[in-house]
Amino acid sequence: MWRFYCPSCGVEYPEEKYLPFCEKCGGGLEVKGELPGRKKILGEGDTPTVTDRYRGFEVNFKLEYLNPSGSFKDRGCSYALYMAKEIGYKASVVDSSGNTGLSTALYSSRLGMESYVVVPKYASESKKSLIKKVGGNLIETETREGAYERAVELSSKYYYVAHQTNPFFLYGMMSIGVELSDLAEGRDIIIPVSSGSLLLGLYRGLLEADSKNFRIIGVQAVERAALKDYVKVFGVVGGETSKYADALLVKNPRRLGEIASVLNEVGGGVVLVGDEAILNASEELHRMGFIVEPSSSVVWAAFKFLIEKDVARDSILVLTGSGLKYI
Ligand SMILES: [Zn+2]
């Protein structure tokens, strides 16, 4: 048996009732009690690691873009939708401009549920086309905010994935921390940070596996640097615009306080990356054999920047999303 509670305002919800976020304060929820274990649905997780050496450092690339829908979101979506089915929902809804939408559509179809994916009109055509191909019902709105509002309306009827605040999603994400726990020892783990679900899942998974001696460095798009006033900023690289980081758009992550305290606790911080560095890093990664999306290449730009600043260590770079969606 499990139930939700809100760590921000202290509200406790009745047993086994799903809510996408706290009804009182809108914040992220947590679970009390026992959840069913994480299960593989389409082979997500256990992604490969490729080890290179670069300018005297060991660098381990964790290939999250090889997950079934081409992004790390499959870890969270697979579990969130598995729980939706367990609870008895017949359909899901999500607002997303890309990776979460595709992952939601994919796992909903696989689990025999309908899905409604609300995207702003300007979302990439290839992602929209893929969402429809895997069986998602695509709903287009004028703006990103409009997509959110429509999804919240539909959440009265359907399971709203709400990946920023849904504790099932975070529980699914923890598997990456468990997988990296041995390798993490004494190393930096460099990851893109937008909504924070990767960072929080990674951190909680590492703790679950008893890892202690690691540092996490977040990378944010320079125009969406929600963390910059709350954690150590290692620096800015690559200019003042970040339009190519289209998967790193979240301005105000719902779990911002928790994200910042994790980075502070592990002695980490953020590197802010702009378009020039994103494009260079993307080009280099492709030639190294990693076909990743621009928003994922920020970790390579950040790692090289940390070397320049003389603060780099042996590292793990999480490559989050596939570049095949951008062709
Ligand atoms: Zn609350």
Residues whose N, C-alpha, C, O or C-beta is under 5 A from the ligand:
A	BS01	ZN	C6 S8 C9 C22 K24 C25 G26 G27
